[in-house]
Amino acid sequence: MERDMKFATKCVRAAEKPDPIFGAHTTPIFQTSTFIFENTEQGAARFAGEESGYVYARIPPNTPTHAVLAEKFAELEGGEAGQTFASGMAAITAISLTALKQGDHLISTDVIYGCTYSLFSQILPGLGIDVSFVDTSKIENVKQAFKPETKMVFLESPANPTLTVCDIAEIAAIAKEKGALCVVDNTFATPYFQRPLELGADLSLSSCTKYIGGHADLLGGVVAGSKAFINRMSAVVGYTGGIMGPHEAWLCIRGLKTLHVRMERHAENAMKVAKFLESRPDVEWVRYPGLSSHPQYELARKQMSGFSGMLSFEIRGGIEAGRRLIDNVKLCSLAVSLGATDTLIQHPASMTHACVPCAVRKKVGITDGLVRLSVGIEDSEDIITDLKQALKAV
């Protein structure tokens, strides 16, 4: 029945059942490191994977709290199974170590989160994995980047922080034809506005730190995909140990219950803020997938049901003007990360993407003056009023 429920109902109800022992209404926090077996035979069967159940909190399915979160997220994304992690980066690392080995080739979106860029450009090559960074908004570039050794295509759409959008369905089809895995970082859009698996991708992941948790009070990551891949990845998860804590898993379950409500408000506010900024003569440009001025506006409308709460812009006067704006906001919080209930503003070139070499940043459109805004769920008039007064100080 759960697979037939509407998205909002799944947010609230999917994977959750009354506690069979005490009848607790909400999913309990299983604050335990280990589990007791009925006998040695059962213990051996579980460690051998011959019987389902829990053995140790580091080993998937970790704990019943984690299992509920993984199943709920998989249902929201339209996947067969899910796996939770200590962070989005732990999720990306586990996917990479599961899918790639020495001699393999990875194609990655060229505009990605700074730490993902560092993992792909510094750590994976040291393991003998070849990585190509490609402008995946242009299909021809993707086709040309394929090699016989290509085993994975990693997409981030909309991309952080330029909001570049790529054609997930077409790239996923190309990857499938070539025998490569297609992975999408869906953090900016969330499964509420975009479902990569339904577009043909093999795996969809989100940093729970952002919209999934939604309140800037936890770190986490989660992946949805086929049971076959999630089962393959369980060994990497168990051996590397990048697992989420049970309390964080419970907070994510609670966060997902209001995902649909929060995302509607984030997107509504972001559109109003984007239109305000675009109307200002002192703003050079604005990037928001919901604006007709966005380079991939029609594609965004095709593969997304809404445009989330992220936007970027540049003020006339470049980096110094941007700094003056950021230093003069009063309501907006100067902080990295995104997807919080309050509006966050930051400067990628010196913060989230400082680890990306300057020449690379400029090549992919992360200008020194780019300002990234994670629009919160406050009253939109108050957000706009704050930006208006800060622009006066520029």
C-alpha positions in Angstrom: 0.0 0.0 0.0 2.8 2.4 0.9 4.1 2.5 -2.7 0.7 3.8 -3.8 0.6 6.7 -1.3 1.1 10.3 -2.4 4.5 11.9 -1.6 3.2 14.0 1.3 1.7 10.9 3.0 4.9 9.0 2.4 6.9 11.7 4.2 4.8 11.2 7.2 3.9 7.5 7.2 6.3 5.5 5.0 8.3 2.7 6.7 7.0 3.7 10.2 5.0 1.3 12.3 4.0 1.2 16.0 6.8 -0.3 18.2 5.8 -4.0 18.5 7.0 -4.2 22.1 5.6 -1.1 23.8 3.4 0.3 21.1 5.4 3.6 20.8 3.8 5.9 18.3 7.0 7.3 16.9 10.1 5.3 15.8 12.3 4.8 18.9 15.9 5.7 19.0 17.8 2.4 19.4 20.8 3.7 21.3 22.8 0.5 21.2 26.1 -0.6 19.7 25.3 -4.3 19.7 22.4 -6.8 19.6 21.8 -10.1 21.5 21.3 -13.3 19.6 19.0 -16.1 20.7 21.8 -18.7 20.2 25.1 -19.2 18.4 23.4 -20.6 15.4 21.4 -17.3 14.9 24.5 -15.2 15.5 26.5 -17.2 12.9 23.6 -17.0 10.4 23.3 -13.2 10.7 27.1 -12.7 10.3 27.0 -14.9 7.3 24.2 -13.0 5.7 22.0 -16.1 5.7 19.4 -14.5 8.1 18.2 -10.9 8.2 18.5 -9.0 11.4 20.9 -6.8 13.4 24.3 -7.7 14.6 26.3 -4.6 15.4 25.5 -0.9 14.8 28.4 -0.4 12.4 27.2 -3.1 10.1 24.1 -2.5 7.8 21.2 -2.4 8.5 22.9 -0.7 11.5 19.9 -0.4 13.9 16.1 -0.4 13.5 16.2 3.4 13.6 18.6 3.6 10.7 16.5 1.0 8.8 13.3 3.1 9.0 15.2 6.1 7.7 16.8 4.1 4.8 13.4 2.6 3.8 11.5 5.9 4.1 14.1 7.7 1.9 14.1 4.9 -0.7 10.4 5.1 -1.0 10.5 8.9 -1.4 13.2 8.5 -4.2 11.4 5.5 -5.8 14.3 3.1 -5.0 14.3 -0.5 -3.9 16.6 0.1 -0.9 18.6 2.7 0.9 21.6 3.2 3.2 22.4 5.9 5.7 25.8 7.5 6.4 27.6 9.9 8.8 27.6 12.6 6.1 27.0 13.2 2.4 30.7 12.8 1.8 30.7 9.4 3.5 27.9 8.4 1.1 29.8 9.6 -1.9 33.0 7.9 -0.7 31.2 4.6 -0.1 29.6 4.7 -3.6 33.0 5.4 -5.2 34.8 2.6 -3.4 32.0 0.2 -4.3 31.7 1.1 -7.9 35.3 1.9 -8.8 38.6 0.1 -8.7 42.2 0.7 -9.9 42.2 1.4 -13.7 38.6 2.6 -13.8 37.4 5.9 -15.1 34.9 8.4 -13.6 33.1 11.2 -15.4 32.0 14.0 -13.0 30.1 17.2 -13.3 32.7 20.0 -13.3 30.7 22.2 -11.0 30.3 20.2 -7.7 30.5 20.7 -4.0 34.1 21.6 -3.0 34.8 18.5 -0.9 33.4 16.2 -3.6 35.8 17.9 -6.0 38.7 17.3 -3.6 37.8 13.6 -3.2 37.6 13.1 -6.9 40.7 15.2 -7.8 43.0 14.2 -4.9 42.0 10.9 -3.3 40.6 8.8 -6.1 43.6 9.3 -8.5 45.8 8.1 -5.7 43.9 4.9 -5.8 44.5 4.5 -9.5 41.1 5.8 -10.6 41.1 8.3 -13.5 38.7 11.2 -13.2 37.4 13.6 -15.9 35.6 16.8 -14.9 33.1 17.7 -17.6 30.4 20.3 -18.3 27.6 17.9 -18.1 25.0 20.5 -19.1 26.3 19.9 -22.7 25.5 16.3 -23.8 28.2 16.2 -26.4 30.8 16.8 -23.8 29.5 13.8 -21.8 29.6 11.6 -24.9 33.1 12.6 -25.8 34.4 12.0 -22.2 33.5 8.3 -22.2 36.3 5.7 -22.4 36.3 1.9 -22.4 37.3 2.1 -18.7 34.4 4.5 -17.7 32.4 2.8 -14.9 30.6 5.7 -13.3 29.1 9.1 -14.2 28.6 11.4 -11.2 26.1 14.3 -11.7 25.2 17.2 -9.4 22.0 18.9 -10.6 21.3 21.6 -9.8 25.0 22.2 -9.2 26.6 23.8 -6.2 26.9 26.8 -6.4 26.2 27.8 -10.0 22.7 26.1 -10.1 23.7 24.6 -13.5 21.2 21.9 -14.6 22.0 18.8 -16.6 19.8 16.4 -18.5 19.6 13.4 -16.1 17.5 11.2 -18.3 19.6 11.6 -21.4 22.9 11.2 -19.5 21.6 8.2 -17.6 20.6 6.5 -20.9 24.0 7.1 -22.3 25.7 5.7 -19.2 23.5 2.6 -19.3 24.3 2.0 -23.0 28.0 2.3 -22.1 27.7 0.0 -19.1 28.4 2.7 -16.6 26.7 3.6 -13.3 24.8 7.0 -13.2 24.9 8.6 -9.8 23.1 11.9 -8.9 23.7 14.2 -6.0 20.1 15.3 -5.4 20.8 17.5 -2.3 19.7 20.8 -3.8 16.4 19.5 -5.2 15.5 16.8 -2.8 13.2 13.9 -3.8 10.3 16.3 -3.4 11.2 18.3 -6.5 13.3 15.8 -8.5 13.6 12.0 -8.5 16.7 10.9 -10.5 15.9 7.2 -10.2 12.6 7.8 -12.1 14.7 9.6 -14.7 16.9 6.6 -15.2 19.7 7.2 -12.8 21.1 4.2 -10.8 21.6 5.9 -7.5 20.3 9.1 -5.9 22.0 10.6 -2.8 21.4 13.5 -0.5 23.3 15.2 2.3 20.9 14.8 5.2 22.7 17.8 6.8 20.7 20.0 4.4 17.0 19.8 3.5 16.4 16.2 4.8 17.2 17.1 8.4 16.1 20.6 7.6 17.1 22.4 10.8 20.9 22.7 10.7 21.4 20.5 13.7 22.8 17.2 12.3 25.3 15.7 9.9 24.2 12.8 7.7 23.9 11.3 4.2 21.6 8.8 2.6 21.6 6.8 -0.7 18.7 5.1 -2.6 19.0 2.7 -5.4 18.7 -1.0 -6.3 18.9 -3.7 -3.6 21.8 -5.3 -5.5 24.0 -2.2 -5.3 23.0 -1.3 -1.7 23.9 -4.9 -0.7 27.2 -4.7 -2.5 27.9 -1.4 -0.7 27.2 -2.9 2.7 30.7 -4.4 2.9 32.3 -1.0 2.3 30.0 0.6 4.9 30.8 -2.0 7.5 34.6 -2.0 6.9 35.0 1.8 6.6 32.5 2.7 9.4 31.2 6.0 8.1 27.8 5.5 9.7 25.2 7.9 11.1 24.4 7.8 14.8 21.0 6.6 15.9 20.0 10.0 17.2 20.8 11.7 13.9 18.8 9.0 12.1 15.8 9.7 14.3 16.2 13.5 13.7 16.2 12.8 9.9 13.1 10.7 10.2 11.4 13.6 12.0 12.7 16.0 9.4 11.3 14.0 6.5 7.8 14.3 8.1 7.7 18.0 7.1 9.9 17.9 4.0 7.0 18.5 1.6 5.8 21.5 3.6 9.2 23.1 4.1 10.2 22.6 0.4 7.1 24.4 -0.8 7.9 27.4 1.4 11.6 27.4 0.5 10.8 27.4 -3.2 8.1 30.1 -2.9 10.4 32.4 -1.0 13.4 31.7 -3.3 11.3 32.7 -6.3 10.3 35.9 -4.7 13.9 36.7 -3.7 15.3 35.7 -7.1 12.8 38.0 -8.9 13.7 40.9 -6.5 17.4 40.5 -7.1 16.9 40.2 -10.8 15.0 43.5 -10.8 17.9 45.4 -9.1 20.3 47.4 -11.4 23.1 46.8 -8.9 22.9 43.0 -9.4 24.9 41.7 -12.3 23.1 38.4 -12.7 20.9 35.8 -10.8 20.9 32.0 -11.2 17.7 30.3 -10.1 16.3 27.4 -12.1 12.8 28.8 -11.8 13.7 32.1 -13.6 13.2 32.1 -17.4 16.7 33.8 -17.6 18.3 30.5 -16.3 20.3 28.9 -19.2 18.6 25.5 -18.6 15.2 26.8 -17.6 13.2 24.6 -20.0 15.2 21.5 -18.9 14.6 22.4 -15.2 10.9 22.7 -15.9 10.9 19.3 -17.6 12.7 17.2 -15.0 11.9 19.1 -11.8 8.5 19.7 -10.2 9.8 22.8 -8.4 13.0 24.7 -8.0 14.0 24.5 -4.3 15.4 27.2 -2.2 18.9 27.7 -3.6 20.1 30.6 -5.7 23.3 32.4 -6.6 24.0 36.0 -7.8 26.7 38.5 -8.3 26.6 42.2 -7.5 28.1 44.8 -9.7 31.5 45.6 -8.3 32.7 42.0 -8.0 34.2 40.4 -4.9 34.5 43.6 -2.7 30.8 44.5 -3.4 29.8 41.0 -2.5 31.7 41.1 0.7 30.1 44.4 1.7 26.7 42.9 1.1 27.4 39.8 3.1 28.9 41.8 6.0 25.9 44.0 6.2 23.0 41.5 6.3 21.1 41.4 9.6 18.4 38.7 9.2 20.3 36.4 6.9 22.9 34.3 8.7 26.5 34.3 7.4 27.1 30.5 7.4 28.0 27.7 5.1 25.7 24.6 4.5 22.2 25.0 3.3 18.6 23.8 3.6 18.1 25.3 7.1 14.8 26.9 8.2 16.6 30.3 8.3 18.2 32.0 5.4 22.0 31.4 5.0 24.3 33.5 2.9 27.9 32.7 2.0 30.8 33.4 -0.4 31.8 30.1 -2.1 35.2 31.3 -3.5 36.5 31.8 0.0 34.4 29.3 1.9 32.7 26.1 0.5 34.7 26.0 -2.7 38.0 27.5 -1.4 39.6 24.0 -1.8 38.9 24.2 -5.6 41.9 25.9 -7.4 41.1 29.5 -8.6 41.7 28.7 -12.2 39.2 25.8 -12.0 36.6 27.9 -10.2 36.8 30.6 -12.9 36.6 28.0 -15.7 33.3 26.5 -14.3 31.7 29.8 -13.5 32.4 30.1 -9.7 33.4 33.7 -9.9 35.1 35.5 -7.1 32.0 37.7 -6.7 29.4 34.9 -6.6 27.2 34.9 -3.6 25.2 31.8 -2.7 21.9 32.1 -0.9 20.0 29.3 0.9 16.5 30.9 1.2 14.8 29.9 4.4 11.2 29.7 5.5 10.9 33.1 7.1 8.5 35.7 5.7 9.8 36.5 2.3 9.2 40.2 2.8 11.6 40.2 5.8 14.3 38.4 3.7 13.9 40.9 0.9 14.0 43.9 3.3 17.2 42.6 4.7 18.9 42.2 1.3 17.6 45.6 0.3 19.2 47.4 3.3 22.4 45.4 2.8 22.6 46.4 -0.9 22.5 50.1 0.2 25.8 49.5 2.0 27.5 48.3 -1.2 
